[in-house]
Amino acid sequence: MAIDGTDDQIAAVRAFNRFYTRKLGVLDQHLGKSPFSLSEARVLYELAHRDDLAAKEIGTELGLDPGYLSRIVQGFDDKGLITRKPLPADRRQYQLSLTAKGRQTFAKLNLGSQNEVAAMLAQLTPSDASRLTQAMATIETVLEPHRSRPAAFMLRSHRVGDMGWVISRQAAAYAADYNWDISYEALVAEICAQFIRNYDAAREHCWIAEVGGEPVGSIFLVKATDGIAKLRLLQVEKKARGLGVGRALVEQCIQGARERGYSRMTLWTQSILVAARGIYQSAGFKLVKEEKHHSFGVDLVGETWERDL
């Protein structure tokens, strides 16, 4: 005899669980068409979005058996996807970080998952898609009302209206943070206009990051030459920083360049953009050129970064 919940409610929850797991395919041995199980994919996700995690933290967060987690970690290590270093406070525990190969692997896995969910949502009207995601948020809030978690974000392709948002937010953010003048807004507007006029879907793309349906970041992949792609206009709103949005956008851009057949990638940034430079460096870019210049009303040191694909 059930103590809490009516028989009808219990049956309804169990029926929903069967439907949901079948719909998303999480009962399959491997996630989508990847070689990873659902648990392995979740561990990769945690490592991609949080720096220097201890294995014990991941196990606690995901509710994984220590022995099972240990086998996952060892498998990742054998494949060259992670690095391990003992924790200073307890050398029996390890801090885990993704290698460049690990980040590339996650980017590919993440893109496949994004595309699968995007295909499912594309079958719905915008209103129904909004109802669906709101209902999912309600389930999370009701079942775990006190759990503190970072906001979930998603990456999507650009659509009508996004270029205006990119221009406005880039201009406002750099004016507020670095005192750049309106000439920077003109530059961003020119880049966006050129992107729209000359857009080649086979070689170029723009990704927009969203939290709760609201844009919070952007990045552009554009053609420099037949073999070289250019990363442009990375930006993350202040309220979304710390969620891993910038890193996810850069990884997506790199993966997108590979899929479009480029062999090398380049970008131009400024020495004062410390957070962005850190993301580029961790993603495998190397500084190849520095040049002082006066632009956007201030003195700057421009930097060219490159990496092979």
C-alpha positions in Angstrom: 0.0 0.0 0.0 1.4 3.4 -1.0 1.9 5.8 1.9 2.5 9.1 0.0 0.7 9.9 -3.2 -2.4 8.3 -4.7 -2.3 5.3 -6.9 -3.3 7.4 -9.9 -0.4 9.9 -9.2 2.1 7.1 -8.8 1.0 5.6 -12.1 1.1 9.0 -13.8 4.7 9.6 -12.7 5.9 6.1 -13.7 4.1 6.5 -17.1 5.8 9.8 -17.7 9.2 8.3 -16.8 8.8 5.6 -19.3 7.6 8.1 -22.0 10.5 10.5 -21.3 13.3 8.0 -21.3 11.9 6.5 -24.5 11.6 9.9 -26.1 15.1 11.1 -25.4 16.7 7.7 -26.0 18.5 7.5 -22.6 17.8 3.8 -22.3 20.2 3.2 -25.2 23.5 1.7 -24.3 25.3 4.7 -25.8 24.3 8.4 -25.9 23.0 9.1 -29.4 25.6 7.8 -31.9 28.5 8.4 -29.7 30.7 5.8 -28.0 29.8 7.1 -24.6 27.2 5.9 -22.1 24.9 8.5 -20.5 26.9 8.4 -17.3 30.2 9.0 -19.2 28.6 11.9 -21.1 27.5 13.5 -17.8 31.0 13.2 -16.4 32.4 14.8 -19.5 29.8 17.6 -19.2 30.8 18.4 -15.6 34.5 18.5 -16.6 33.8 20.8 -19.5 31.9 23.3 -17.5 33.8 23.3 -14.2 37.5 23.7 -13.6 39.7 21.3 -11.6 37.0 19.1 -10.2 37.8 16.4 -7.7 36.6 13.0 -8.7 34.7 12.7 -5.4 32.8 15.9 -6.2 31.6 14.5 -9.5 30.5 11.3 -7.9 28.6 13.1 -5.2 27.0 15.6 -7.7 25.9 12.8 -10.1 25.2 10.1 -7.6 27.6 7.7 -9.2 29.0 4.6 -7.4 32.7 5.3 -6.6 33.8 2.1 -8.3 31.9 2.8 -11.4 33.1 6.4 -11.5 36.7 5.1 -11.0 36.3 2.9 -14.1 35.0 5.9 -16.1 37.9 8.1 -15.0 40.4 5.4 -15.9 38.8 4.9 -19.3 39.0 8.7 -20.0 42.7 8.7 -18.8 43.5 5.8 -21.1 42.0 7.6 -24.1 43.9 10.8 -23.3 40.8 12.8 -22.5 41.8 14.0 -19.0 44.7 14.8 -16.8 44.8 13.8 -13.1 46.8 15.4 -10.3 46.6 14.5 -6.6 44.8 17.0 -4.3 47.3 18.7 -1.9 45.0 18.1 1.0 44.4 14.4 0.3 46.7 12.7 -2.1 44.3 9.8 -2.4 41.9 12.1 -4.2 42.5 13.6 -7.7 41.7 16.8 -9.5 40.5 16.1 -13.0 40.7 18.4 -16.0 40.0 17.8 -19.7 42.9 17.8 -22.1 42.6 19.5 -25.5 41.6 16.1 -27.0 39.0 15.8 -24.2 37.5 19.3 -25.0 37.4 18.4 -28.7 35.6 15.1 -27.8 33.1 16.9 -25.6 32.5 19.6 -28.3 31.6 16.9 -30.8 29.4 15.1 -28.3 27.7 18.3 -27.2 27.0 19.3 -30.8 25.4 16.0 -31.5 23.2 16.3 -28.5 22.3 19.9 -29.3 21.3 18.9 -32.8 19.1 16.0 -31.6 17.2 18.2 -29.1 17.0 21.0 -31.7 15.4 18.6 -34.2 12.8 17.6 -31.6 12.0 21.2 -30.7 11.8 22.2 -34.4 8.7 20.0 -34.7 6.9 22.2 -32.2 5.5 25.7 -32.5 7.4 28.4 -30.6 4.5 28.5 -28.1 4.6 24.7 -27.5 8.4 24.8 -27.2 8.1 27.4 -24.6 5.4 25.5 -22.7 7.6 22.4 -22.8 10.7 24.0 -21.4 8.7 25.8 -18.7 7.1 22.5 -17.7 10.6 21.0 -17.4 11.7 23.8 -15.2 8.6 23.3 -13.1 9.4 19.6 -12.6 12.9 20.5 -11.4 11.7 23.2 -9.0 9.0 21.1 -7.5 11.2 18.0 -7.0 14.3 19.9 -5.8 13.2 23.3 -4.6 16.3 24.1 -2.5 19.0 22.8 -4.8 21.4 25.4 -6.0 22.5 24.9 -9.5 24.0 27.0 -12.3 21.5 28.2 -14.9 21.3 25.9 -17.9 22.2 27.4 -21.2 21.9 26.3 -24.8 23.6 27.3 -28.0 21.5 27.8 -31.2 22.0 29.1 -34.7 21.4 32.8 -35.5 18.0 34.0 -36.7 16.3 37.2 -37.6 16.9 39.9 -35.0 20.1 38.4 -33.6 22.5 40.8 -35.4 20.8 43.8 -33.9 21.2 42.3 -30.4 24.9 41.5 -31.0 25.6 45.0 -32.2 23.8 46.6 -29.3 25.2 44.4 -26.5 28.8 44.4 -27.8 28.8 48.2 -28.0 27.2 48.7 -24.6 29.4 46.1 -22.9 32.7 47.4 -24.1 31.7 51.0 -23.5 30.8 50.2 -19.9 33.7 47.9 -19.2 36.5 49.5 -21.1 35.3 53.0 -22.1 35.4 52.2 -25.8 33.6 54.8 -27.9 30.9 54.5 -30.5 33.4 53.7 -33.3 33.4 50.2 -31.9 29.7 49.9 -32.5 30.3 50.9 -36.1 32.9 48.2 -36.5 30.6 45.5 -35.0 27.7 46.7 -37.3 30.0 46.5 -40.3 31.0 42.9 -39.4 27.4 41.8 -38.8 26.2 43.5 -42.0 29.0 41.8 -44.0 28.2 38.5 -42.4 24.5 38.7 -43.5 25.2 39.9 -47.0 27.9 37.3 -47.8 26.7 34.5 -45.6 27.9 31.1 -46.8 26.2 28.4 -44.7 28.7 25.8 -45.9 31.7 27.8 -44.5 30.3 30.2 -41.9 28.0 30.3 -38.9 26.9 32.3 -35.8 25.9 30.8 -32.5 23.8 32.5 -29.9 23.9 31.3 -26.3 20.6 31.5 -24.4 19.5 31.1 -20.8 15.7 30.7 -20.4 15.1 31.8 -23.9 17.1 35.0 -23.4 20.3 35.7 -25.4 23.4 35.9 -23.2 26.3 35.4 -25.6 27.5 35.1 -29.2 30.3 34.0 -31.5 30.9 34.0 -35.2 32.8 31.7 -37.5 33.7 33.4 -40.8 35.9 32.5 -43.8 39.3 34.2 -43.9 40.7 32.0 -46.7 39.8 28.6 -48.1 41.8 26.9 -45.4 41.7 29.4 -42.6 38.6 30.2 -40.4 38.3 33.3 -38.3 36.7 33.5 -34.9 34.9 36.8 -34.3 32.8 38.7 -31.8 32.9 36.4 -28.8 30.8 38.0 -26.1 29.1 36.8 -22.9 26.7 38.9 -20.8 27.9 39.6 -17.2 24.9 37.8 -15.7 25.9 34.6 -17.6 29.6 34.6 -16.7 30.7 31.7 -14.6 28.4 29.2 -16.4 30.9 28.1 -19.0 29.1 29.9 -21.8 32.3 31.5 -23.3 34.2 28.2 -23.3 31.2 26.4 -24.8 30.9 29.0 -27.6 34.6 28.8 -28.4 34.6 25.0 -28.5 31.5 25.0 -30.7 33.2 27.5 -33.1 36.3 25.3 -33.3 34.3 22.2 -33.9 32.2 24.0 -36.5 35.4 25.1 -38.3 36.6 21.5 -38.4 33.3 20.2 -39.8 33.5 22.9 -42.5 36.9 21.7 -43.7 39.2 24.4 -42.4 42.7 23.4 -41.4 43.6 26.5 -39.3 41.9 29.1 -37.2 42.7 32.7 -36.3 41.3 35.5 -34.2 42.1 39.0 -33.2 41.7 40.3 -29.7 43.1 42.8 -27.2 45.5 42.3 -24.4 43.1 43.8 -21.8 40.4 41.1 -22.5 41.9 38.8 -19.9 39.0 36.4 -19.6 38.6 35.9 -23.3 42.4 35.3 -23.7 42.3 32.7 -21.0 39.5 30.8 -22.9 41.5 31.0 -26.2 44.6 29.7 -24.5 42.8 26.8 -22.9 41.2 26.0 -26.2 44.7 25.6 -27.8 45.2 29.0 -29.4 48.7 30.5 -29.3 49.6 34.1 -29.4 51.6 34.8 -32.7 51.6 38.6 -33.0 51.2 41.8 -30.9 50.8 45.3 -32.1 50.0 48.6 -30.3 47.3 50.7 -31.8 44.8 53.5 -31.0 41.2 52.4 -31.7 37.8 53.0 -30.2 39.1 56.1 -28.4 41.7 54.3 -26.3 45.3 52.9 -26.6 45.3 49.2 -27.0 47.6 46.2 -27.7 46.1 44.1 -30.5 46.9 40.4 -30.5 46.6 37.7 -33.2 46.1 34.2 -31.9 46.1 31.0 -34.1 45.7 27.2 -33.8 45.8 24.2 -36.1 42.6 22.2 -36.5 
